[in-house]
């Protein structure tokens, strides 16, 4: 436990100079309040929270880190995102791959400058393609390796969106 605390503090100190906060592989269950305190005078550009055991991101995350352009939340245990993420006006890349999402969070399509959304390797079964709002900035949505239903897979293949949707080949289940 003490080693993880030292690691987090050291990485926060590094981020003060680089504006890139890397808290990957720190065994975090959440973003500690101390991180918000340590980073209060730093305008972060990127934040890497990958490979932890985080279940949720609090709404205040978007308020405290509202200038980040790249947010990596991959390899955690998340199943939802706060709607406040849409308030991160500079966010261009969001990685929520390798989590526990069963539905693609609608907030992803409300982030104003989001260009790349990585949501591969989750447990997403269905996506309401009607709600996939056409974003004028979005370039790529990676949805590979999700257990979509055949109907959802077809809808996604036929979706007329101005961005690229990456899908895995549909594999028929043997019952």
C-alpha positions as CSV (number, residue, x, y, z in Angstrom):
1,X,0.0,0.0,0.0
2,X,2.8,2.5,1.0
3,X,4.6,1.8,-2.3
4,X,1.4,2.6,-4.3
5,X,1.0,5.9,-2.4
6,X,4.6,6.9,-3.1
7,X,4.1,5.9,-6.8
8,X,1.0,8.1,-7.1
9,X,2.7,11.1,-5.4
10,X,5.8,10.7,-7.5
11,X,3.8,10.6,-10.7
12,X,1.7,13.6,-9.7
13,X,5.0,15.5,-9.1
14,X,6.2,14.5,-12.5
15,X,2.9,15.7,-14.1
16,X,3.5,19.1,-12.7
17,X,6.4,19.5,-15.1
18,X,5.1,17.4,-18.1
19,X,1.3,18.1,-17.9
20,X,0.9,14.3,-18.5
21,X,-0.5,12.4,-15.5
22,X,0.3,8.7,-15.7
23,X,-1.4,6.7,-12.9
24,X,-1.5,3.5,-14.7
25,X,-0.9,0.3,-12.8
26,X,-1.2,1.9,-9.4
27,X,-3.8,-0.5,-8.0
28,X,-6.3,2.4,-7.7
29,X,-9.9,1.6,-6.9
30,X,-10.8,5.3,-7.5
31,X,-9.0,8.6,-8.2
32,X,-7.8,9.6,-4.8
33,X,-8.8,13.1,-3.5
34,X,-5.1,13.8,-2.9
35,X,-4.6,13.6,-6.7
36,X,-7.1,16.5,-7.2
37,X,-5.3,18.4,-4.5
38,X,-1.8,17.8,-5.9
39,X,-2.9,18.7,-9.4
40,X,-5.0,21.8,-8.5
41,X,-2.4,24.2,-10.1
42,X,-1.5,22.0,-13.1
43,X,-3.3,22.2,-16.4
44,X,-3.1,18.5,-17.4
45,X,-3.1,17.6,-21.1
46,X,-3.3,13.8,-20.7
47,X,-4.4,11.4,-18.0
48,X,-3.7,7.7,-18.0
49,X,-5.7,5.7,-15.4
50,X,-5.4,2.4,-17.2
51,X,-4.7,-1.0,-15.6
52,X,-6.2,-0.3,-12.3
53,X,-9.4,-1.6,-10.6
54,X,-11.4,1.6,-10.9
55,X,-15.2,1.1,-11.0
56,X,-16.3,4.7,-11.6
57,X,-15.1,8.1,-12.3
58,X,-16.6,10.8,-10.1
59,X,-18.4,13.9,-11.7
60,X,-15.7,16.2,-10.2
61,X,-13.1,14.6,-12.4
62,X,-14.4,16.6,-15.4
63,X,-14.4,19.8,-13.4
64,X,-10.9,19.3,-12.0
65,X,-9.3,18.1,-15.3
66,X,-11.2,20.0,-17.9
67,X,-8.3,20.7,-20.2
68,X,-7.2,17.1,-20.9
69,X,-7.1,16.1,-24.6
70,X,-6.5,12.4,-24.0
71,X,-8.1,10.2,-21.3
72,X,-7.1,6.5,-21.0
73,X,-9.5,4.5,-18.7
74,X,-8.8,1.1,-20.3
75,X,-8.3,-2.1,-18.3
76,X,-10.4,-1.2,-15.3
77,X,-13.8,-2.4,-14.0
78,X,-16.0,0.5,-15.2
79,X,-19.6,0.0,-16.5
80,X,-20.7,3.7,-16.7
81,X,-19.3,7.2,-17.1
82,X,-20.5,10.4,-15.5
83,X,-22.4,12.7,-17.9
84,X,-20.1,15.5,-16.7
85,X,-17.4,14.1,-19.1
86,X,-19.2,16.0,-21.8
87,X,-17.9,19.2,-20.0
88,X,-14.3,18.3,-20.9
89,X,-14.3,20.6,-23.9
90,X,-10.8,19.7,-25.1
91,X,-11.1,15.9,-24.9
92,X,-10.1,14.4,-28.3
93,X,-9.2,10.7,-27.4
94,X,-11.2,8.5,-25.0
95,X,-10.1,4.9,-24.3
96,X,-12.7,2.9,-22.3
97,X,-11.6,-0.5,-23.8
98,X,-11.2,-3.6,-21.6
99,X,-13.9,-2.6,-19.1
100,X,-17.3,-3.9,-18.1
101,X,-19.6,-1.7,-20.2
102,X,-22.7,-3.5,-21.4
103,X,-23.9,-0.3,-23.2
104,X,-21.9,2.4,-24.9
105,X,-22.2,5.5,-22.7
106,X,-24.2,8.2,-24.5
107,X,-22.0,10.8,-23.0
108,X,-19.3,9.7,-25.5
109,X,-21.3,11.3,-28.3
110,X,-21.8,14.5,-26.3
111,X,-18.1,15.3,-25.8
112,X,-17.7,18.3,-28.2
113,X,-14.2,17.6,-29.6
114,X,-14.0,13.8,-29.3
115,X,-12.2,12.4,-32.4
116,X,-11.3,8.9,-31.3
117,X,-13.4,6.6,-29.1
118,X,-11.9,3.2,-28.2
119,X,-14.6,0.9,-26.6
120,X,-13.3,-2.4,-27.8
121,X,-13.2,-5.5,-25.6
122,X,-16.1,-4.7,-23.3
123,X,-19.4,-6.6,-22.8
124,X,-21.5,-4.3,-25.1
125,X,-24.4,-6.3,-26.5
126,X,-26.5,-3.6,-28.0
127,X,-26.2,0.0,-29.2
128,X,-29.1,2.1,-30.0
129,X,-27.9,3.3,-33.4
130,X,-30.7,5.9,-33.4
131,X,-28.9,7.6,-30.5
132,X,-25.5,7.6,-32.1
133,X,-25.5,11.3,-32.7
134,X,-23.6,12.4,-35.7
135,X,-20.6,14.2,-34.4
136,X,-18.8,16.6,-36.7
137,X,-15.5,15.9,-35.0
138,X,-15.6,12.1,-34.4
139,X,-13.3,10.2,-36.8
140,X,-13.2,6.6,-35.3
141,X,-15.2,4.5,-33.0
142,X,-13.5,1.1,-32.2
143,X,-16.1,-1.4,-31.1
144,X,-14.2,-4.6,-31.9
145,X,-14.5,-7.6,-29.6
146,X,-17.9,-6.9,-28.1
147,X,-20.6,-9.6,-28.0
148,X,-23.1,-7.7,-30.2
149,X,-26.4,-9.4,-31.2
150,X,-26.7,-10.1,-34.9
151,X,-29.3,-7.4,-35.1
152,X,-27.0,-4.8,-33.5
153,X,-24.1,-5.9,-35.7
154,X,-26.2,-5.4,-38.8
155,X,-27.4,-2.0,-37.6
156,X,-23.8,-0.9,-37.0
157,X,-22.7,-2.1,-40.4
158,X,-25.5,-0.1,-42.1
159,X,-25.2,2.9,-39.8
160,X,-24.8,6.1,-41.9
161,X,-22.4,8.1,-39.7
162,X,-19.7,10.4,-40.8
163,X,-17.0,8.5,-38.9
164,X,-15.4,5.0,-39.2
165,X,-16.8,2.2,-37.0
166,X,-14.5,-0.7,-36.4
167,X,-16.2,-4.0,-35.8
168,X,-15.0,-7.6,-35.4
169,X,-16.4,-10.2,-37.8
170,X,-19.6,-11.6,-36.5
171,X,-19.2,-15.2,-35.2
172,X,-22.3,-17.3,-35.0
173,X,-22.8,-19.0,-31.6
174,X,-23.1,-22.8,-31.6
175,X,-26.0,-23.7,-29.2
